Amino acid sequence: MSIYDFEVTREDGTAYSLDRYRGQVLVIVNTATKCGYAPQFAALEQLYKQYHAAGLTVLGFPSNQFKQELKSSAEAATACRTTYGVTFPMHQIAPVNGKEAQPLFHYLTQETEPDFAGRIRWNFTKFLIDRHGHVRQRYDTRIKPEAMIPDIEAALAEKV
């Protein structure tokens, strides 16, 4: 199994398969626009701009599981774009933990056990996915996106 087996939904309601990113390196992050870590949006956008041509895509997945997100997916995406200049794909607001968790996040948390006890602890947990669709690394909320650069560069250097 890999992330290519999952379907996700953009903020506008358009569903698609993550298979469209086959061969790319991904950073998947659960987000919240009212979180104290929201300034990480700007750093994630910088990574996206700096490495997109080399094969990196950042995917934002807002969640209100920690009660720090706006009321709608469209509002959250607009806030990301206007406040932080986000151009990377944003998705619908959905839970990242528990029985109602998005299947993608259930998979991501299971792939990073036992190091993180299977749960997303807070907003801006980041997952680095290699070119084969497998979880390469999980980063805690407190880890700034720029600290991921050596791992991103190593993943980009791998052959498909």
Disulfide bonds with the S-S distance in Angstrom:
none
